[in-house]
Amino acid sequence: MTGQDLVGQRIKTVRRQRGLSQAQLAHPELSDSYVSLIESGKRTPTPAVLELLAAKLDCSLTYLVNGVTAEQMEEIELALRYARLAMDNGEVAEARTRYAELVTDGGLAGLPQLRQDAEYGLALATHACGDLDGAIDLLSGLRQGSATEMAPDRHVSVAVALSRCYRERGDLTEAVQVAEQILGGAVRPVWTEGLIELGTALLAAYAERGDLLRAHQFGIELLAAAELVATPRAFVLAHWAAAIVAVETGRSDEAVALADKTLAIYSENGELRELARLRVDYAQIMMLARPTGVMTWRDMLVRVETELQESGASAMGKMRCAQQLVHCELLLGHPERARVHIQTVLDLIDDMPRTLQVRAHLLAGEVMAALGRSEEAVRELAIADGWLEQEPATRQTAHLWLTAAQVLEHIDESARSVDAYHRALACVGL
Protein backbone atom coordinates (compact mmCIF):
# COMPACT_ATOMS: atom_id res chain seq x y z
CA MET A 1 0.00 0.00 0.00
CA THR A 2 1.39 3.41 -0.97
CA GLY A 3 1.70 6.43 1.30
CA GLN A 4 -1.17 8.03 -0.60
CA ASP A 5 -3.38 4.99 0.10
CA LEU A 6 -2.42 5.05 3.79
CA VAL A 7 -3.34 8.73 4.15
CA GLY A 8 -6.73 8.02 2.58
CA GLN A 9 -7.30 5.05 4.87
CA ARG A 10 -6.51 7.12 7.97
CA ILE A 11 -8.92 9.87 6.92
CA LYS A 12 -11.61 7.27 6.31
CA THR A 13 -10.99 5.54 9.66
CA VAL A 14 -11.08 8.74 11.71
CA ARG A 15 -14.15 10.02 9.80
CA ARG A 16 -16.04 6.87 10.67
CA GLN A 17 -14.88 7.05 14.28
CA ARG A 18 -16.31 10.58 14.41
CA GLY A 19 -19.60 9.37 12.91
CA LEU A 20 -19.33 11.62 9.87
CA SER A 21 -20.36 10.96 6.28
CA GLN A 22 -18.13 11.99 3.38
CA ALA A 23 -20.55 14.80 2.59
CA GLN A 24 -20.48 16.08 6.18
CA LEU A 25 -16.67 16.03 6.23
CA ALA A 26 -16.48 17.80 2.89
CA HIS A 27 -19.06 20.56 3.43
CA PRO A 28 -18.71 23.42 2.70
CA GLU A 29 -15.12 23.71 1.47
CA LEU A 30 -14.82 20.44 -0.47
CA SER A 31 -17.01 18.13 -2.51
CA ASP A 32 -17.96 14.74 -1.18
CA SER A 33 -16.65 13.15 -4.40
CA TYR A 34 -13.24 14.72 -3.79
CA VAL A 35 -13.18 13.29 -0.26
CA SER A 36 -14.13 9.90 -1.71
CA LEU A 37 -11.25 10.06 -4.17
CA ILE A 38 -8.82 10.96 -1.36
CA GLU A 39 -10.04 8.09 0.84
CA SER A 40 -9.70 5.62 -2.03
CA GLY A 41 -6.13 6.75 -2.73
CA LYS A 42 -6.95 8.14 -6.16
CA ARG A 43 -6.16 11.74 -5.26
CA THR A 44 -3.29 13.19 -3.25
CA PRO A 45 -4.54 16.01 -1.00
CA THR A 46 -2.53 19.21 -0.89
CA PRO A 47 -0.97 20.27 2.42
CA ALA A 48 -3.72 22.89 2.81
CA VAL A 49 -6.46 20.26 2.32
CA LEU A 50 -4.76 17.93 4.79
CA GLU A 51 -4.67 20.70 7.39
CA LEU A 52 -8.35 21.42 6.77
CA LEU A 53 -9.33 17.74 7.12
CA ALA A 54 -7.23 17.34 10.29
CA ALA A 55 -9.05 20.32 11.83
CA LYS A 56 -12.47 18.97 10.83
CA LEU A 57 -11.63 15.50 12.15
CA ASP A 58 -10.15 16.94 15.35
CA CYS A 59 -6.92 14.98 14.95
CA SER A 60 -3.31 15.95 14.37
CA LEU A 61 -1.91 16.56 10.92
CA THR A 62 1.00 14.34 11.96
CA TYR A 63 -1.36 11.41 12.41
CA LEU A 64 -2.96 11.81 8.98
CA VAL A 65 0.41 12.06 7.23
CA ASN A 66 2.44 9.54 9.21
CA GLY A 67 0.01 7.44 11.22
CA VAL A 68 1.31 8.59 14.58
CA THR A 69 -0.07 11.10 17.00
CA ALA A 70 1.76 14.25 18.00
CA GLU A 71 2.50 12.64 21.37
CA GLN A 72 3.91 9.53 19.70
CA MET A 73 6.03 11.67 17.39
CA GLU A 74 7.44 13.54 20.37
CA GLU A 75 8.30 10.23 22.07
CA ILE A 76 10.02 8.92 18.94
CA GLU A 77 12.08 12.09 18.47
CA LEU A 78 13.06 12.05 22.15
CA ALA A 79 14.14 8.41 21.87
CA LEU A 80 16.25 9.26 18.82
CA ARG A 81 17.89 12.15 20.70
CA TYR A 82 18.75 9.88 23.63
CA ALA A 83 20.23 7.28 21.26
CA ARG A 84 22.36 9.93 19.53
CA LEU A 85 23.50 11.30 22.90
CA ALA A 86 24.56 7.84 24.06
CA MET A 87 26.52 7.42 20.81
CA ASP A 88 28.18 10.83 21.15
CA ASN A 89 29.21 9.99 24.71
CA GLY A 90 30.84 6.74 23.67
CA GLU A 91 28.14 4.60 25.32
CA VAL A 92 27.93 2.45 22.20
CA ALA A 93 26.16 -0.57 23.72
CA GLU A 94 23.46 1.69 25.14
CA ALA A 95 23.10 3.46 21.80
CA ARG A 96 22.78 0.15 20.00
CA THR A 97 20.03 -0.99 22.35
CA ARG A 98 18.08 2.26 21.98
CA TYR A 99 18.31 2.30 18.19
CA ALA A 100 17.34 -1.38 17.97
CA GLU A 101 14.23 -0.72 20.09
CA LEU A 102 13.21 2.08 17.74
CA VAL A 103 13.72 -0.05 14.63
CA THR A 104 11.88 -3.12 15.92
CA ASP A 105 8.87 -1.66 17.73
CA GLY A 106 6.99 -0.76 14.53
CA GLY A 107 6.37 2.84 15.55
CA LEU A 108 8.41 4.13 12.62
CA ALA A 109 6.48 2.26 9.93
CA GLY A 110 4.84 5.42 8.61
CA LEU A 111 7.88 7.62 9.16
CA PRO A 112 10.40 6.63 6.47
CA GLN A 113 12.86 9.43 7.19
CA LEU A 114 12.98 8.81 10.94
CA ARG A 115 13.14 5.05 10.35
CA GLN A 116 16.11 5.66 8.07
CA ASP A 117 17.73 7.77 10.80
CA ALA A 118 17.22 4.97 13.32
CA GLU A 119 18.53 2.25 10.98
CA TYR A 120 21.59 4.33 10.15
CA GLY A 121 22.20 5.03 13.84
CA LEU A 122 21.83 1.33 14.63
CA ALA A 123 24.41 0.49 11.96
CA LEU A 124 26.91 3.00 13.37
CA ALA A 125 26.36 1.76 16.93
CA THR A 126 26.71 -1.86 15.80
CA HIS A 127 30.00 -0.95 14.11
CA ALA A 128 31.19 0.85 17.23
CA CYS A 129 30.44 -2.28 19.28
CA GLY A 130 32.83 -4.22 17.06
CA ASP A 131 30.16 -6.24 15.23
CA LEU A 132 31.42 -5.59 11.71
CA ASP A 133 29.31 -8.30 10.06
CA GLY A 134 26.15 -6.94 11.67
CA ALA A 135 27.01 -3.36 10.70
CA ILE A 136 27.73 -4.37 7.09
CA ASP A 137 24.40 -6.21 6.85
CA LEU A 138 22.53 -3.18 8.21
CA LEU A 139 24.32 -0.68 5.98
CA SER A 140 23.92 -2.85 2.88
CA GLY A 141 20.22 -3.28 3.58
CA LEU A 142 19.79 0.43 4.14
CA ARG A 143 21.66 1.19 0.96
CA GLN A 144 19.58 -1.19 -1.17
CA GLY A 145 16.17 -0.82 0.45
CA SER A 146 16.15 2.98 0.71
CA ALA A 147 18.15 3.92 -2.37
CA THR A 148 15.26 5.63 -4.11
CA GLU A 149 14.19 7.70 -1.09
CA MET A 150 17.59 8.33 0.46
CA ALA A 151 18.88 11.90 0.37
CA PRO A 152 22.22 12.32 -1.46
CA ASP A 153 24.05 13.30 1.75
CA ARG A 154 22.76 10.21 3.58
CA HIS A 155 23.66 8.01 0.61
CA VAL A 156 27.25 9.26 0.88
CA SER A 157 27.29 8.84 4.69
CA VAL A 158 26.18 5.21 4.35
CA ALA A 159 28.93 4.62 1.77
CA VAL A 160 31.51 6.13 4.15
CA ALA A 161 30.44 3.84 7.00
CA LEU A 162 30.25 0.77 4.75
CA SER A 163 33.71 1.37 3.29
CA ARG A 164 35.16 1.72 6.80
CA CYS A 165 33.48 -1.49 7.96
CA TYR A 166 34.79 -3.45 4.99
CA ARG A 167 38.29 -2.07 5.57
CA GLU A 168 38.28 -3.00 9.25
CA ARG A 169 37.03 -6.49 8.38
CA GLY A 170 39.88 -6.88 5.93
CA ASP A 171 37.73 -6.80 2.77
CA LEU A 172 39.87 -4.10 1.19
CA THR A 173 38.63 -4.69 -2.36
CA GLU A 174 35.05 -4.13 -1.18
CA ALA A 175 36.12 -1.08 0.83
CA VAL A 176 37.65 0.48 -2.27
CA GLN A 177 34.75 -0.47 -4.56
CA VAL A 178 32.09 1.07 -2.30
CA ALA A 179 33.89 4.42 -2.38
CA GLU A 180 34.91 4.24 -6.03
CA GLN A 181 31.32 3.57 -7.11
CA ILE A 182 30.65 7.19 -6.14
CA LEU A 183 34.05 8.81 -6.59
CA GLY A 184 35.33 6.76 -9.49
CA GLY A 185 34.99 7.40 -13.17
CA ALA A 186 36.68 9.77 -15.56
CA VAL A 187 34.72 12.73 -14.16
CA ARG A 188 34.51 13.26 -10.41
CA PRO A 189 31.20 14.37 -8.89
CA VAL A 190 31.02 17.92 -7.57
CA TRP A 191 32.94 17.80 -4.31
CA THR A 192 31.12 18.32 -1.01
CA GLU A 193 32.09 17.83 2.64
CA GLY A 194 30.44 14.41 2.55
CA LEU A 195 32.40 13.38 -0.53
CA ILE A 196 35.62 14.62 1.06
CA GLU A 197 34.88 12.31 4.00
CA LEU A 198 34.21 9.45 1.59
CA GLY A 199 37.54 10.31 -0.02
CA THR A 200 39.30 9.90 3.33
CA ALA A 201 37.72 6.43 3.68
CA LEU A 202 39.00 5.54 0.21
CA LEU A 203 42.42 6.91 1.08
CA ALA A 204 42.54 4.74 4.21
CA ALA A 205 41.58 1.65 2.18
CA TYR A 206 44.36 2.34 -0.34
CA ALA A 207 46.88 2.73 2.48
CA GLU A 208 45.66 -0.38 4.32
CA ARG A 209 46.11 -2.62 1.28
CA GLY A 210 49.61 -1.23 0.76
CA ASP A 211 48.83 0.88 -2.30
CA LEU A 212 50.79 3.79 -0.86
CA LEU A 213 51.61 5.41 -4.20
CA ARG A 214 47.92 5.55 -5.11
CA ALA A 215 47.15 6.81 -1.61
CA HIS A 216 49.71 9.58 -1.98
CA GLN A 217 48.35 10.60 -5.40
CA PHE A 218 44.75 10.55 -4.25
CA GLY A 219 45.72 12.48 -1.12
CA ILE A 220 46.97 15.31 -3.33
CA GLU A 221 43.65 15.28 -5.22
CA LEU A 222 41.75 15.32 -1.94
CA LEU A 223 43.68 18.36 -0.72
CA ALA A 224 42.81 20.17 -3.95
CA ALA A 225 39.16 19.19 -3.53
CA ALA A 226 39.16 20.62 0.00
CA GLU A 227 40.37 23.92 -1.43
CA LEU A 228 37.35 23.93 -3.75
CA VAL A 229 34.85 23.08 -1.00
CA ALA A 230 36.53 25.72 1.18
CA THR A 231 34.95 24.82 4.53
CA PRO A 232 36.88 24.23 7.77
CA ARG A 233 35.63 20.64 8.04
CA ALA A 234 36.68 19.82 4.47
CA PHE A 235 40.16 21.22 5.15
CA VAL A 236 40.48 19.25 8.40
CA LEU A 237 39.33 15.96 6.86
CA ALA A 238 41.60 16.20 3.82
CA HIS A 239 44.70 17.47 5.61
CA TRP A 240 44.38 14.96 8.41
CA ALA A 241 44.02 12.02 6.02
CA ALA A 242 47.01 13.25 4.01
CA ALA A 243 49.06 13.60 7.22
CA ILE A 244 48.40 9.97 8.15
CA VAL A 245 49.44 8.79 4.67
CA ALA A 246 52.59 10.93 4.94
CA VAL A 247 53.49 9.21 8.23
CA GLU A 248 52.85 5.78 6.66
CA THR A 249 55.16 6.59 3.74
CA GLY A 250 57.96 8.02 5.87
CA ARG A 251 57.49 11.66 4.85
CA SER A 252 57.78 13.02 8.37
CA ASP A 253 58.30 16.69 7.50
CA GLU A 254 55.22 16.70 5.28
CA ALA A 255 53.19 14.89 7.95
CA VAL A 256 54.14 17.50 10.54
CA ALA A 257 53.26 20.38 8.20
CA LEU A 258 49.86 18.87 7.39
CA ALA A 259 49.10 18.07 11.03
CA ASP A 260 50.10 21.59 12.12
CA LYS A 261 47.84 23.12 9.49
CA THR A 262 44.94 20.87 10.50
CA LEU A 263 45.25 21.80 14.16
CA ALA A 264 45.50 25.50 13.32
CA ILE A 265 42.34 25.37 11.19
CA TYR A 266 40.37 23.50 13.84
CA SER A 267 41.63 25.73 16.65
CA GLU A 268 39.95 28.67 14.91
CA ASN A 269 36.71 26.94 13.91
CA GLY A 270 36.17 23.81 16.00
CA GLU A 271 34.15 22.99 19.09
CA LEU A 272 36.28 22.77 22.25
CA ARG A 273 35.59 19.11 23.06
CA GLU A 274 36.33 18.05 19.48
CA LEU A 275 39.47 20.18 19.53
CA ALA A 276 40.68 18.26 22.58
CA ARG A 277 40.13 14.98 20.73
CA LEU A 278 42.01 16.27 17.71
CA ARG A 279 44.97 17.20 19.92
CA VAL A 280 45.12 13.58 21.05
CA ASP A 281 45.41 12.49 17.41
CA TYR A 282 47.91 15.27 16.77
CA ALA A 283 50.12 14.06 19.60
CA GLN A 284 49.97 10.53 18.17
CA ILE A 285 51.17 11.70 14.76
CA MET A 286 53.87 13.87 16.29
CA MET A 287 55.19 11.00 18.38
CA LEU A 288 55.63 9.00 15.18
CA ALA A 289 57.07 11.86 13.15
CA ARG A 290 59.03 13.65 15.91
CA PRO A 291 59.71 11.08 18.67
CA THR A 292 62.50 13.21 20.15
CA GLY A 293 59.85 15.74 21.22
CA VAL A 294 57.99 13.21 23.35
CA MET A 295 58.13 15.40 26.48
CA THR A 296 56.33 18.17 24.60
CA TRP A 297 53.64 15.77 23.41
CA ARG A 298 53.30 14.31 26.90
CA ASP A 299 52.75 17.77 28.38
CA MET A 300 50.17 18.54 25.67
CA LEU A 301 48.29 15.35 26.50
CA VAL A 302 48.29 16.15 30.21
CA ARG A 303 46.56 19.45 29.39
CA VAL A 304 44.15 17.68 27.07
CA GLU A 305 43.34 15.16 29.79
CA THR A 306 42.22 18.02 32.02
CA GLU A 307 40.18 19.59 29.21
CA LEU A 308 38.43 16.28 28.55
CA GLN A 309 37.53 15.90 32.21
CA GLU A 310 36.18 19.45 32.43
CA SER A 311 34.18 19.23 29.19
CA GLY A 312 32.36 16.02 30.08
CA ALA A 313 33.95 14.17 27.15
CA SER A 314 33.01 10.62 26.24
CA ALA A 315 34.66 7.58 27.75
CA MET A 316 36.25 6.85 24.38
CA GLY A 317 37.86 10.28 24.21
CA LYS A 318 39.29 9.92 27.72
CA MET A 319 40.52 6.42 27.00
CA ARG A 320 42.34 7.42 23.82
CA CYS A 321 44.07 10.28 25.63
CA ALA A 322 45.16 7.92 28.43
CA GLN A 323 46.51 5.46 25.85
CA GLN A 324 48.70 8.10 24.26
CA LEU A 325 49.95 9.14 27.71
CA VAL A 326 50.98 5.51 28.29
CA HIS A 327 52.99 5.57 25.05
CA CYS A 328 54.68 8.81 26.09
CA GLU A 329 55.64 7.59 29.55
CA LEU A 330 57.02 4.33 28.15
CA LEU A 331 59.13 6.26 25.64
CA LEU A 332 60.36 8.46 28.48
CA GLY A 333 61.26 5.40 30.56
CA HIS A 334 58.61 6.02 33.23
CA PRO A 335 56.74 2.68 33.52
CA GLU A 336 55.27 3.53 36.94
CA ARG A 337 53.62 6.63 35.50
CA ALA A 338 52.51 4.58 32.51
CA ARG A 339 50.90 2.13 34.92
CA VAL A 340 48.64 4.88 36.31
CA HIS A 341 47.40 5.76 32.84
CA ILE A 342 46.95 2.15 31.68
CA GLN A 343 44.69 1.56 34.67
CA THR A 344 42.55 4.45 33.44
CA VAL A 345 42.41 2.78 30.03
CA LEU A 346 41.41 -0.60 31.46
CA ASP A 347 38.73 1.01 33.62
CA LEU A 348 37.14 2.50 30.49
CA ILE A 349 37.28 -0.33 27.95
CA ASP A 350 33.98 -2.03 28.79
CA ASP A 351 31.60 -1.85 25.79
CA MET A 352 34.34 -0.35 23.61
CA PRO A 353 34.91 -1.70 20.07
CA ARG A 354 36.89 -4.95 20.09
CA THR A 355 39.86 -3.47 18.22
CA LEU A 356 40.26 -0.81 20.91
CA GLN A 357 40.07 -3.46 23.62
CA VAL A 358 42.77 -5.50 21.88
CA ARG A 359 45.03 -2.44 21.71
CA ALA A 360 44.37 -1.69 25.38
CA HIS A 361 45.38 -5.16 26.55
CA LEU A 362 48.47 -5.17 24.35
CA LEU A 363 49.45 -1.82 25.80
CA ALA A 364 48.84 -3.14 29.31
CA GLY A 365 51.15 -6.03 28.45
CA GLU A 366 53.84 -3.55 27.40
CA VAL A 367 53.52 -1.69 30.69
CA MET A 368 53.66 -4.86 32.79
CA ALA A 369 56.71 -6.03 30.82
CA ALA A 370 58.44 -2.68 31.40
CA LEU A 371 57.73 -3.05 35.12
CA GLY A 372 59.22 -6.54 35.13
CA ARG A 373 55.86 -8.16 35.91
CA SER A 374 56.09 -10.99 33.41
CA GLU A 375 53.12 -13.02 34.62
CA GLU A 376 50.79 -10.03 34.40
CA ALA A 377 52.18 -9.17 30.97
CA VAL A 378 51.48 -12.71 29.74
CA ARG A 379 47.95 -12.53 31.12
CA GLU A 380 47.21 -9.28 29.28
CA LEU A 381 48.71 -10.62 26.06
CA ALA A 382 46.68 -13.82 26.32
CA ILE A 383 43.48 -11.75 26.37
CA ALA A 384 44.63 -9.78 23.33
CA ASP A 385 45.77 -12.90 21.45
CA GLY A 386 42.41 -14.56 21.91
CA TRP A 387 40.73 -11.64 20.13
CA LEU A 388 43.49 -11.18 17.54
CA GLU A 389 42.98 -14.75 16.31
CA GLN A 390 39.46 -13.71 15.26
CA GLU A 391 40.59 -10.56 13.46
CA PRO A 392 40.95 -10.40 9.62
CA ALA A 393 44.43 -10.47 8.11
CA THR A 394 45.18 -6.79 7.51
CA ARG A 395 48.18 -4.50 7.93
CA GLN A 396 46.57 -3.23 11.12
CA THR A 397 46.29 -6.77 12.52
CA ALA A 398 49.89 -7.42 11.46
CA HIS A 399 51.00 -4.42 13.48
CA LEU A 400 49.13 -5.69 16.54
CA TRP A 401 50.72 -9.15 16.26
CA LEU A 402 54.11 -7.45 15.87
CA THR A 403 53.51 -5.53 19.11
CA ALA A 404 52.61 -8.78 20.89
CA ALA A 405 55.74 -10.45 19.53
CA GLN A 406 58.00 -7.64 20.76
CA VAL A 407 56.52 -7.72 24.26
CA LEU A 408 56.83 -11.52 24.44
CA GLU A 409 60.44 -11.24 23.33
CA HIS A 410 61.06 -8.66 26.06
CA ILE A 411 59.86 -11.06 28.77
CA ASP A 412 61.80 -14.05 27.32
CA GLU A 413 58.78 -15.91 25.95
CA SER A 414 60.78 -16.91 22.87
CA ALA A 415 58.55 -19.62 21.39
CA ARG A 416 55.40 -17.54 21.71
CA SER A 417 57.24 -14.51 20.38
CA VAL A 418 58.29 -16.38 17.23
CA ASP A 419 54.71 -17.56 16.71
CA ALA A 420 53.44 -13.97 17.00
CA TYR A 421 56.07 -12.81 14.46
CA HIS A 422 54.91 -15.51 12.06
CA ARG A 423 51.29 -14.40 12.48
CA ALA A 424 52.29 -10.80 11.77
CA LEU A 425 54.04 -11.87 8.56
CA ALA A 426 51.07 -14.01 7.52
CA CYS A 427 48.77 -11.01 7.82
CA VAL A 428 50.73 -9.24 5.09
CA GLY A 429 51.08 -12.33 2.89
CA LEU A 430 54.65 -13.30 3.84
GIUR-V209394 format. One record per backbone hydrogen bond with DSSP energy under -0.5 kcal/mol. CO is the residue of the C=O (numbers start at 0). NH is the residue of the N-H. E is the energy in kcal/mol with one decimal. If there is no record, write none. Layout:
# GIUR-V209394
co:nh:e
CO:NH:E
CO:NH:E
This chain:
# GIUR-V209394
co:nh:e
1:5:-2.3
2:6:-2.3
3:7:-2.0
4:8:-2.4
5:9:-2.3
6:10:-2.3
7:11:-2.3
8:12:-2.6
9:13:-2.7
10:14:-2.4
11:15:-2.2
12:16:-2.2
13:17:-1.9
14:19:-2.4
15:18:-1.1
20:24:-2.3
21:25:-2.2
22:26:-2.5
25:29:-2.9
30:34:-1.8
31:35:-2.1
32:36:-2.2
33:37:-2.1
34:38:-2.6
35:39:-1.7
36:41:-2.3
36:42:-1.1
37:40:-1.4
42:44:-0.7
45:49:-2.5
46:50:-2.2
47:51:-2.1
48:52:-2.7
49:53:-2.6
50:54:-2.1
51:55:-2.3
52:56:-2.4
53:57:-0.6
53:58:-2.3
54:57:-0.6
59:63:-1.6
60:64:-2.3
61:65:-2.9
61:66:-0.6
61:67:-0.7
62:66:-2.2
68:72:-2.6
69:73:-2.2
70:74:-2.0
71:75:-2.5
72:76:-2.7
73:77:-2.1
74:78:-2.4
75:79:-2.3
76:80:-2.0
77:81:-2.4
78:82:-2.1
79:83:-2.5
80:84:-2.5
81:85:-2.4
82:86:-2.0
83:87:-2.8
84:88:-1.9
85:90:-2.5
86:89:-1.6
88:314:-1.5
89:91:-1.8
90:94:-2.3
91:95:-2.4
92:96:-2.1
93:97:-2.4
94:98:-2.7
95:99:-2.4
96:100:-2.1
97:101:-1.8
98:102:-2.3
99:103:-2.2
100:104:-1.4
105:108:-1.4
107:110:-1.9
110:114:-2.8
111:115:-2.1
112:116:-2.1
113:117:-2.4
114:118:-2.7
115:119:-2.6
116:120:-2.5
117:121:-2.5
118:122:-2.1
119:123:-2.3
120:124:-2.6
121:125:-2.6
122:126:-2.3
123:127:-2.5
124:128:-1.6
125:130:-1.9
126:129:-1.9
129:131:-1.5
130:134:-2.2
131:135:-2.7
132:136:-2.3
133:137:-2.1
134:138:-2.8
135:139:-2.7
136:140:-2.2
137:141:-2.4
138:142:-2.4
139:143:-2.2
140:144:-3.0
141:145:-1.7
143:146:-0.6
145:148:-0.7
145:149:-1.1
150:154:-2.6
151:155:-2.0
152:156:-2.2
153:157:-2.7
154:158:-1.7
155:159:-2.4
156:160:-2.3
157:161:-2.6
158:162:-2.6
159:163:-2.1
160:164:-2.2
161:165:-2.5
162:166:-2.3
163:167:-2.6
164:168:-1.8
165:169:-0.7
165:170:-2.2
166:169:-0.9
169:171:-1.7
170:174:-2.3
171:175:-2.2
172:176:-2.5
173:177:-2.6
174:178:-1.2
175:179:-2.9
176:180:-2.0
178:181:-1.1
178:182:-2.8
179:183:-2.4
185:187:-0.5
191:195:-2.2
192:196:-2.2
193:197:-2.1
194:198:-2.3
195:199:-1.8
196:200:-1.7
197:201:-2.2
198:202:-2.6
199:203:-2.2
200:204:-1.9
201:205:-2.4
202:206:-2.4
203:207:-2.6
204:208:-1.9
205:210:-2.3
206:209:-1.3
209:211:-1.9
210:214:-2.2
211:215:-2.6
212:216:-2.4
213:217:-2.9
214:218:-2.3
215:219:-1.6
216:220:-1.7
217:221:-2.6
218:222:-2.1
219:223:-1.9
220:224:-2.2
221:225:-2.2
222:226:-1.5
223:227:-1.3
224:228:-2.4
225:229:-2.7
230:234:-2.2
231:235:-2.6
232:236:-2.8
233:237:-2.3
234:238:-2.7
235:239:-2.4
236:240:-2.1
237:241:-2.2
238:242:-2.1
239:243:-2.0
240:244:-2.0
241:245:-2.2
242:246:-2.0
243:247:-2.3
244:248:-1.9
245:250:-2.6
246:249:-1.5
249:251:-1.4
250:254:-2.3
251:255:-2.6
252:256:-2.2
253:257:-2.5
254:258:-2.6
255:259:-2.8
256:260:-2.1
257:261:-2.4
258:262:-2.5
259:263:-2.2
260:264:-2.4
261:265:-2.4
262:266:-2.3
263:267:-1.1
264:267:-0.5
264:268:-1.3
265:269:-3.3
270:274:-2.4
271:275:-2.0
272:276:-1.6
273:277:-2.3
274:278:-2.0
275:279:-1.3
276:280:-1.7
277:281:-2.7
278:282:-2.5
279:283:-1.8
280:284:-2.2
281:285:-2.6
282:286:-2.2
283:287:-1.3
284:288:-2.7
285:289:-3.5
289:292:-2.0
290:293:-1.3
292:295:-0.8
292:296:-1.8
293:297:-2.6
294:298:-2.3
295:299:-2.0
296:300:-2.2
297:301:-2.0
298:302:-1.7
299:303:-2.4
300:304:-2.7
301:305:-1.4
302:306:-2.2
303:307:-2.9
304:308:-1.8
305:309:-2.3
306:310:-1.8
307:312:-2.2
308:311:-0.7
313:317:-2.0
314:318:-2.5
315:319:-2.5
316:320:-1.7
317:321:-2.3
318:322:-2.3
319:323:-1.9
320:324:-1.9
321:325:-1.9
322:326:-2.1
323:327:-2.2
324:328:-2.5
325:329:-2.4
326:330:-2.3
327:331:-2.0
328:333:-3.5
329:332:-1.0
333:337:-2.2
334:338:-2.1
335:339:-1.2
336:340:-1.5
337:341:-2.6
338:342:-1.6
339:343:-1.2
340:344:-2.0
341:345:-2.6
342:346:-2.0
343:347:-0.7
344:347:-1.2
344:348:-0.6
345:348:-0.5
348:351:-2.2
352:356:-1.8
353:357:-2.6
354:358:-2.2
355:359:-2.2
356:360:-2.3
357:361:-2.3
358:362:-2.4
359:363:-2.3
360:364:-2.0
361:365:-2.0
362:366:-2.2
363:367:-2.6
364:368:-2.4
365:369:-2.4
366:370:-1.7
367:372:-2.9
368:371:-1.3
371:373:-1.2
372:376:-2.1
373:377:-2.7
374:378:-2.1
375:379:-2.1
376:380:-2.4
377:381:-2.3
378:382:-1.6
379:383:-1.9
380:384:-3.2
381:385:-2.0
382:386:-1.2
383:387:-2.8
384:388:-2.1
386:389:-1.5
387:390:-1.4
391:393:-1.3
393:397:-2.4
394:398:-2.1
395:399:-1.7
396:400:-2.5
397:401:-2.3
398:402:-2.2
399:403:-2.2
400:404:-2.6
401:405:-2.3
402:406:-2.1
403:407:-2.5
404:408:-2.3
405:409:-1.8
406:410:-1.4
407:412:-3.0
408:411:-1.4
411:413:-1.0
412:416:-2.3
413:417:-2.6
414:418:-1.9
415:419:-2.2
416:420:-2.3
417:421:-2.4
418:422:-2.1
419:423:-2.1
420:424:-2.3
421:425:-2.4
422:426:-1.6
423:427:-0.6
424:427:-1.0
424:429:-2.9
425:428:-1.5
